[in-house]
Amino acid sequence: MTLVFMRFISTGKKMLICVNYLAYVNMLFFWISNSCIKIMLRKDSINVIVIGAGVIGLSTAVNLQLKEYRVTILANHFPGDPSNIEYTSPFAGAIWQSLTTGDKRQQQFDRDTFKLFWKLANGKANETGIMVIPAYNYYSNPSKSEKEPWFKDFVPTFRVLGKDDELPSGSTFGVHYTTVAVNPGIYLKWLFSQFITMGGQYKRVTLSHIFDAMDTSVDIVVNCSGMHAKTLGGVEDKTVVPTRGQNVIVHAPHIRKTVSFMSHGYVIPRSDGTVILGTTHEEYNMDTTVNPTSAEKVLELARTICPELTKKKDGTEIKLNIVGYITGIRPVRKGGPRVENEIMVSPSGKKIVVTHNYGHGAFGYISGWGSGIYATNLVEKSFAQLQKEKQDVISLFSRL
Ligand SMILES: Cc1cc2nc3c(=O)[nH]c(=O)nc-3n(C[C@H](O)[C@H](O)[C@H](O)COP(=O)(O)OP(=O)(O)OC[C@H]3O[C@@H](n4cnc5c(N)ncnc54)[C@H](O)[C@@H]3O)c2cc1C
C-alpha cells in the first residue's frame, strides 16, 4: 500500500486518486465498524430489568417494550396476587385528579397519563376497567392554582361551579370536569397481559439489594420498587414515607360521579358498581387491621359531600351497603417521585445504569403512564451512553 502511494505521489492527479482511494478505504472501515456496533447494540439485545410489578413498574416495562427493549420484571408481588399490604397498587381508588400545581414535569406525567386513560376509556373500557365519569372537586380555602387548575384546558367540560350548584357544607368553592376512574384490579391485569403478549419475561423474587438484579447479562436496571425503595439495599431512600390510607367499599351502583372535598376525602365509583369512600393519611402506620373510628369518619364525610349515597331524589333513605375495607400504604416521597438515572458498578465490575422511578405517593395512577414514558426516555439516554462507551472501546482497539 505504501509503495503504491510512493509511485502515485509524483503527479498531482495521481495523488488525488490515491487520497480518494484511501478515503474510500477509511469510509469502508468506518461503515463496517459502525455496522458491527449497530449489530452488537440492537435494542432488543439490551437486557433491561424492571424491579416491580405495580402500576409504575408495569407502565414503565410496557413503554420500554414499545421502544423495542428486551424486558424482564423482577418482583415479589404481581397482579392477581392475594391482597398484601406490601403491594400498594391494587388498593388505589383510583381516580385521575391531578394534585400537582406548578411542577411542570409532574404536569407532563399527569397529562400523558390522562391522554392514555381517555383513549382506553373510550375504546377498551371493559378490558381495561377504565370509565369516563363526571368529577366535582370542592375546597374550603382554595389557592389561586386550585381556582384555576393547570389542567382546565384539556379535561372536558371544565367549569367553576356557580350559584345554581349546591356546595357541601364547609366548602366555599368548587369545580366540575370530566375525568376517568380506574378499577385497579382489572387495569393491572390488563397491563400485565400486554407486557406478556409483547414477549416480556418475569420472575418472582425478593431482592434484598439492588445488586441482586444485576447478573452479568444485565445492562440496565429500572427501579420501580414503590415504598420498598426505603429498605432496598443500595437504594435505602430515607425520604420515602410509607403513608397508610384506610377506605370503605360500598355497593352503590347508582353513584356515577366522583366527588372530592380536597385534602379531606372522596367518593370514587368503579365500573363494577362498588364505590370507594376515603380516606386517611397516616405516616409510618403499616397496620392492616381496620380502625372503626377512622372508618366512621370516612363514612360521615362521604355522606356530607355526596348526599345521593344515602338519599334518593324524593328524599327517601338508602341504606349504605358496606362490602369491605381497604388498608393500603402510599409510597409517599418527600420532594416528589424520584425519576432519574444513577450509574452503579455491579459486583462483577460492570457499569450499570439504574433508572429510578418510585415515590408516587397518592398519584401513581394519575401519573404512572407518563412517568413510565419519562423513565423510558431516561433509559434511552443511558442506552446512548452505553453505546458510546462500547464504541470508544472498539475504536481504541481498532487503532492499536
Ligand atoms: C388507599 C389508597 C388510595 C389511593 N388512591 C389513588 C388514586 O385515586 N389515584 C392514584 O393515582 N393513586 C392512588 N393511590 C396511590 C397509588 O396506589 C400508588 O401511588 C401506586 O400504587 C404506587 O405504585 P408502585 O408501582 O410504585 O408500587 P407498588 O404497587 O407497591 O409496587 C411495587 C412493586 O415492587 C416490588 N418490589 C419492591 N421491592 C421489592 C424487592 N426488594 N424485591 C422484589 N420485589 C420488590 C413489589 O413486589 C411490587 O411488585 C392510592 C393509594 C392508597 C393506599
The ligand as an SDF file (V2000), in Angstrom:
LIG
                    3D

 53 58  0  0  0  0  0  0  0  0999 V2000
  -55.9460    3.8340   49.8850 C   0  0  0  0  0  0  0  0  0  0  0  0
  -55.2130    4.3180   48.6760 C   0  0  0  0  0  0  0  0  0  0  0  0
  -55.8860    5.0500   47.6920 C   0  0  0  0  0  0  0  0  0  0  0  0
  -55.2170    5.5150   46.5550 C   0  0  0  0  0  0  0  0  0  0  0  0
  -55.8930    6.2050   45.5880 N   0  0  0  0  0  0  0  0  0  0  0  0
  -55.2530    6.6340   44.4700 C   0  0  0  0  0  0  0  0  0  0  0  0
  -55.9480    7.3360   43.4330 C   0  0  0  0  0  0  0  0  0  0  0  0
  -57.1460    7.5720   43.4980 O   0  0  0  0  0  0  0  0  0  0  0  0
  -55.2270    7.7340   42.3460 N   0  0  0  0  0  0  0  0  0  0  0  0
  -53.8950    7.4870   42.2370 C   0  0  0  0  0  0  0  0  0  0  0  0
  -53.2950    7.8840   41.2420 O   0  0  0  0  0  0  0  0  0  0  0  0
  -53.2230    6.8300   43.2070 N   0  0  0  0  0  0  0  0  0  0  0  0
  -53.8520    6.4050   44.3060 C   0  0  0  0  0  0  0  0  0  0  0  0
  -53.1500    5.7580   45.2950 N   0  0  0  0  0  0  0  0  0  0  0  0
  -51.7000    5.6460   45.1780 C   0  0  0  0  0  0  0  0  0  0  0  0
  -51.2660    4.5180   44.2600 C   0  0  0  0  0  0  0  0  0  0  0  0
  -51.9100    3.3360   44.6540 O   0  0  0  0  0  0  0  0  0  0  0  0
  -49.7280    4.3700   44.3350 C   0  0  0  0  0  0  0  0  0  0  0  0
  -49.1160    5.5890   44.0210 O   0  0  0  0  0  0  0  0  0  0  0  0
  -49.2280    3.2950   43.3780 C   0  0  0  0  0  0  0  0  0  0  0  0
  -49.9680    2.1250   43.5010 O   0  0  0  0  0  0  0  0  0  0  0  0
  -47.7370    3.0100   43.6180 C   0  0  0  0  0  0  0  0  0  0  0  0
  -47.3640    2.0170   42.6980 O   0  0  0  0  0  0  0  0  0  0  0  0
  -45.9070    1.3920   42.6850 P   0  0  0  0  0  0  0  0  0  0  0  0
  -45.8320    0.5730   41.4600 O   0  0  0  0  0  0  0  0  0  0  0  0
  -44.8970    2.4610   42.8880 O   0  0  0  0  0  0  0  0  0  0  0  0
  -45.8140    0.4970   43.9890 O   0  0  0  0  0  0  0  0  0  0  0  0
  -46.4230   -0.9600   44.2910 P   0  0  0  0  0  0  0  0  0  0  0  0
  -47.7520   -1.1350   43.7230 O   0  0  0  0  0  0  0  0  0  0  0  0
  -46.2840   -1.1700   45.7650 O   0  0  0  0  0  0  0  0  0  0  0  0
  -45.4560   -1.9560   43.5430 O   0  0  0  0  0  0  0  0  0  0  0  0
  -44.1490   -2.1910   43.9960 C   0  0  0  0  0  0  0  0  0  0  0  0
  -43.6230   -3.4130   43.2830 C   0  0  0  0  0  0  0  0  0  0  0  0
  -42.2440   -3.5620   43.5760 O   0  0  0  0  0  0  0  0  0  0  0  0
  -41.9860   -4.8750   44.0290 C   0  0  0  0  0  0  0  0  0  0  0  0
  -40.8400   -4.8140   44.9350 N   0  0  0  0  0  0  0  0  0  0  0  0
  -40.4830   -3.8020   45.7350 C   0  0  0  0  0  0  0  0  0  0  0  0
  -39.3610   -4.0940   46.4040 N   0  0  0  0  0  0  0  0  0  0  0  0
  -39.0040   -5.3310   46.0280 C   0  0  0  0  0  0  0  0  0  0  0  0
  -37.9290   -6.2040   46.3680 C   0  0  0  0  0  0  0  0  0  0  0  0
  -36.9970   -5.8490   47.2460 N   0  0  0  0  0  0  0  0  0  0  0  0
  -37.8830   -7.4120   45.7770 N   0  0  0  0  0  0  0  0  0  0  0  0
  -38.7990   -7.7960   44.8730 C   0  0  0  0  0  0  0  0  0  0  0  0
  -39.8510   -7.0070   44.5190 N   0  0  0  0  0  0  0  0  0  0  0  0
  -39.9340   -5.7970   45.0850 C   0  0  0  0  0  0  0  0  0  0  0  0
  -43.2710   -5.3190   44.6890 C   0  0  0  0  0  0  0  0  0  0  0  0
  -43.3470   -6.7160   44.7800 O   0  0  0  0  0  0  0  0  0  0  0  0
  -44.2920   -4.7160   43.7130 C   0  0  0  0  0  0  0  0  0  0  0  0
  -44.4430   -5.5690   42.6140 O   0  0  0  0  0  0  0  0  0  0  0  0
  -53.8250    5.2600   46.4260 C   0  0  0  0  0  0  0  0  0  0  0  0
  -53.1560    4.5030   47.3930 C   0  0  0  0  0  0  0  0  0  0  0  0
  -53.8410    4.0370   48.5100 C   0  0  0  0  0  0  0  0  0  0  0  0
  -53.1090    3.2370   49.5310 C   0  0  0  0  0  0  0  0  0  0  0  0
  1  2  1  0
  2  3  1  0
  2 52  2  0
  3  4  2  0
  4  5  1  0
  4 50  1  0
  5  6  2  0
  6  7  1  0
  6 13  1  0
  7  8  2  0
  7  9  1  0
  9 10  1  0
 10 11  2  0
 10 12  1  0
 12 13  2  0
 13 14  1  0
 14 15  1  0
 14 50  1  0
 15 16  1  0
 16 17  1  0
 16 18  1  0
 18 19  1  0
 18 20  1  0
 20 21  1  0
 20 22  1  0
 22 23  1  0
 23 24  1  0
 24 25  2  0
 24 26  1  0
 24 27  1  0
 27 28  1  0
 28 29  2  0
 28 30  1  0
 28 31  1  0
 31 32  1  0
 32 33  1  0
 33 34  1  0
 33 48  1  0
 34 35  1  0
 35 36  1  0
 35 46  1  0
 36 37  1  0
 36 45  1  0
 37 38  2  0
 38 39  1  0
 39 40  1  0
 39 45  2  0
 40 41  1  0
 40 42  2  0
 42 43  1  0
 43 44  2  0
 44 45  1  0
 46 47  1  0
 46 48  1  0
 48 49  1  0
 50 51  2  0
 51 52  1  0
 52 53  1  0
M  END
$$$$
